[in-house]
Amino acid sequence: MGSMDTLRIAVLINTPPDNMEFWLDVRESWKSAFATISPTAQVDLYDPVIERQFPDASKYNLIVLSGGKADASSSEPWVLGVLNYVKSTARDLPDTKIIGICWGHQAVNRALGGVVRAVPTGPIAAIEEICLTEAGKTFFPFAVTTGTYKAPEFHVREVATPAPGFIHLAENHECFVNEANSILTFQGHPELSKQLVKKMLLEEDKEYNGNLSPEQLEKEVRKLDQPMDGVKLLERVIQWVGE
């Protein structure tokens, strides 16, 4: 595995490319986010959906499971392939850190024994203020005063039961770290720019935002006038990789 002097990050792009514009947006969001947070890092993108590409986790400091428009509870072959990859990496290479974002948050929990379900109230498209637990306030020192972090969310499924040994860093199954401090997951999206969040709220299909009226969508867009905490969250992720 590469040293922290040459941080090596592999990102699994977990969304089918049938919506090519969205697929490209997901790829670009991760490249841009890490270029801002860790400009000297090597960032490699992998396609587990069509090309069934998986990184050699022994050569990376961090494996990222992206969000995507797919069902993390399904039995599609590529989904099962990602779950098996998470299981084997967590088991065989505990020094390689794993983070799961949105779909990845759900998939990591499912792979390691948790349960994913449809959101009972329907699709979520919002800028959420996530309430931290006491463990979360310790893990995210930047949020110790407010007790919250702010991040966009776009999802139709959620973690119903976390994987065994996962510690709640936030309420409502929003963020976990495992007991070994090698796996971190977020339902929210720290990597998304305000421009892409606005696009997803107003221009994307109705998979996520179909539950909201035009007035409610505009209310969420206005929240973008205020800072989000994505950069701070990812800065903490990079620090955590070195722990």
Secondary structure in CASP SS format (residue, H / E / C, confidence):
PFRMAT SS
TARGET T0000
AUTHOR 0000-0000-0000
METHOD secondary structure of the structure
MODEL  1
M C 1.00
G C 1.00
S C 1.00
M H 1.00
D H 1.00
T H 1.00
L C 1.00
R E 1.00
I E 1.00
A E 1.00
V E 1.00
L E 1.00
I C 1.00
N C 1.00
T C 1.00
P C 1.00
P C 1.00
D C 1.00
N C 1.00
M H 1.00
E H 1.00
F H 1.00
W H 1.00
L H 1.00
D H 1.00
V H 1.00
R H 1.00
E H 1.00
S H 1.00
W H 1.00
K H 1.00
S H 1.00
A H 1.00
F H 1.00
A H 1.00
T H 1.00
I H 1.00
S C 1.00
P C 1.00
T C 1.00
A C 1.00
Q E 1.00
V E 1.00
D E 1.00
L E 1.00
Y E 1.00
D C 1.00
P C 1.00
V C 1.00
I C 1.00
E C 1.00
R C 1.00
Q C 1.00
F C 1.00
P C 1.00
D C 1.00
A H 1.00
S H 1.00
K H 1.00
Y C 1.00
N C 1.00
L E 1.00
I E 1.00
V E 1.00
L E 1.00
S C 1.00
G C 1.00
G C 1.00
K C 1.00
A C 1.00
D C 1.00
A C 1.00
S C 1.00
S C 1.00
S C 1.00
E C 1.00
P H 1.00
W H 1.00
V H 1.00
L H 1.00
G H 1.00
V H 1.00
L H 1.00
N H 1.00
Y H 1.00
V H 1.00
K H 1.00
S H 1.00
T H 1.00
A H 1.00
R H 1.00
D H 1.00
L C 1.00
P C 1.00
D C 1.00
T C 1.00
K E 1.00
I E 1.00
I E 1.00
G E 1.00
I E 1.00
C C 1.00
W H 1.00
G H 1.00
H H 1.00
Q H 1.00
A H 1.00
V H 1.00
N H 1.00
R H 1.00
A H 1.00
L C 1.00
G C 1.00
G C 1.00
V E 1.00
V E 1.00
R E 1.00
A E 1.00
V C 1.00
P C 1.00
T C 1.00
G C 1.00
P C 1.00
I E 1.00
A E 1.00
A E 1.00
I E 1.00
E E 1.00
E E 1.00
I E 1.00
C E 1.00
L E 1.00
T C 1.00
E H 1.00
A H 1.00
G H 1.00
K H 1.00
T H 1.00
F H 1.00
F C 1.00
P H 1.00
F H 1.00
A H 1.00
V C 1.00
T C 1.00
T C 1.00
G C 1.00
T E 1.00
Y E 1.00
K E 1.00
A E 1.00
P E 1.00
E E 1.00
F E 1.00
H E 1.00
V C 1.00
R E 1.00
E E 1.00
V E 1.00
A E 1.00
T E 1.00
P C 1.00
A C 1.00
P C 1.00
G C 1.00
F E 1.00
I E 1.00
H E 1.00
L C 1.00
A E 1.00
E C 1.00
N C 1.00
H C 1.00
E C 1.00
C E 1.00
F E 1.00
V E 1.00
N E 1.00
E C 1.00
A C 1.00
N C 1.00
S C 1.00
I E 1.00
L E 1.00
T E 1.00
F E 1.00
Q C 1.00
G C 1.00
H C 1.00
P C 1.00
E C 1.00
L C 1.00
S C 1.00
K H 1.00
Q H 1.00
L H 1.00
V H 1.00
K H 1.00
K H 1.00
M H 1.00
L H 1.00
L H 1.00
E C 1.00
E C 1.00
D C 1.00
K H 1.00
E H 1.00
Y H 1.00
N H 1.00
G C 1.00
N C 1.00
L C 1.00
S C 1.00
P H 1.00
E H 1.00
Q H 1.00
L H 1.00
E H 1.00
K H 1.00
E H 1.00
V H 1.00
R H 1.00
K H 1.00
L C 1.00
D C 1.00
Q C 1.00
P C 1.00
M C 1.00
D C 1.00
G H 1.00
V H 1.00
K H 1.00
L H 1.00
L H 1.00
E H 1.00
R H 1.00
V H 1.00
I H 1.00
Q H 1.00
W H 1.00
V H 1.00
G C 1.00
E C 1.00
END
